[in-house]
Amino acid sequence: MASSAAAVPSEPQVSAPVASSAAAAPISSSSSGAAATPLPVLLALPLTDFDTTEVSVPWKLLRDAGVPVVFATESGATGATDPKLLTGVLWTNDSMAAGAEAKDFYQQMIATHEFQHPITFADFERDADKYSALVLPGGHAPGMRVGFLESASLQAAVRAFWRLQRPVAAICHGVLVLARTKAETEGGAKPPAAASSAETNATPAAAGAPPTTGDGQQSVLFGKRVMTLPKWLERMAYFASAWKLGRYYRTYDTYLEDEVIASLAREEDYHRGAKPFFGLAPPAKGSRNDDTGAEVCVDGNLISARWPGDAYLFAKTLVAKIQQQ
């Protein structure tokens, strides 16, 4: 298994594909004598509270590279970002909010037809082979839970796409969708049906505890190497904001890192990334022209990253992966 965790100043480092006995399906289409046209990328969203940067930056860089993007939500209704990331989390335009460029990309993105008219996760599951890659963004506010992190229909769509062995890119809490998606059983059979997102959040108590897999079925992440928002960084954001926002930065009682590690074959498969100043300061944020401080983890067709500061390198790595196919 080839994997990498990269922080590079010029171009993204992409690992060699993981060896597999099954050939991956093609992810571009062309007519005789014509250059191949990449199939669209599917960008899955919750209805509310997704991270501005982790959605708008991949969208923009994919579009700039000539790769079309299709959005999907559980119901097919239009999604929206976490409003605090546009105005300021603790105070106006503070450093915890999205940067100016990401906000500009967001305004461009929400004006497009494809953003205003998303398909459903069920549509994506049915037509999974029509997409070149899947992007699962993050976000931490309560709107991320129902209809995204706890969505049975999204997990079913992810499972359908996973079997195609095409690029899957997940950042921050987006990796949790993969951790909660059960792998297919032997013979390609689907695992037992999970409860709907409405059922998993039926009582107030459910908001503080992650849904369980029930039958112990392995996650699609089992045997893969990944990174997410590390526990020390999630804890830092929570402690810095709890005096004003309470549990805004605690999506679940269980830290993201801990639940993802529980889905892996071994703890060593979890890459935490750099920890500047002994965890007393957040990592440096990457930008369109400077990946210093940004990191991604690449394991075959799986690309994962920690937080909004990695979004540019994350997106550039995905573009490179699609162009290599």
Buried (B, 14 or more C-beta within 10 A) or exposed (E): EEBBBBBBEEEBBBBEBBEEEEEBBBBBEEEEEEEEBBBBBBBBBBBBBBBBBBBBBBBBBBBEBEBBBBBBBBEBEBBBBBEBBBBBBBEEBEEBBBBEBBBEBBEBBBEEEBBEEBBBBBBBBEBBBBBBBBBBBBBBBBBBBBBBBBBBBBBBBBBBBBBBBBBBBBBBBBBBBBBBBBBBEEEEEEBEEBEBBEEBBEEEEBBEEBBEBEEEBBBBBBBBBBBBBBBBBBBBBBEBBEEEBEBBBBBBEBBBBBBBBBBBEEEEBBBBBEBEEEEEEBBBBBBBEBBEBBBBBBBBBBBBBBBBBBBBBBBBBBBBBBEEB
